[in-house]
């Protein structure tokens, strides 16, 4: 989980442009990534569905997208800003 004491940056309210850039995630206690160099972009109003078998990384992807987990590589951006850099309390007002 992301540390609560991370200060972060105060940013303007987001418009909703989301980009996932070469995202890599290795779960704790594992050596192989469940998410390997995933990239996509969504514009405000877009709808996407993520399907796959148990253990494929669907929940991990969501936790990375909302900044609850840190990726091993790549990043998730909301309106161009890495979600890890947002002030957590401000970010939480817009993302759920």
C-alpha positions, 0 to 999 in steps of 0.5 A: 500500500502507498504510505499515508505520510506521502505529502503529494502535490496539490493539483487542479480538479481532474478532467478525467484523461487516464493513461496507463503507461507500460505498467508492471506489477509484481505482487508481494512475495512473488517473483513474476509480474501479474501485469506486464507492460500494459498500456492504454488511454481513456478519455472522459466518458469512455467505458472499459471492461476488464475480464480475465480468469482469477489471478490475472491481475484485474484487481491489481490493475484497479489498485494501481490505477487509484494509487493504492499500490505502487507499480514496479514499472511504468505509471498511471496518469490522471490528466498527465499527472502520475497518480502517485504524486497527488495529495491523497486526500485531494485525489480521493475526492475525485477517484473512487 
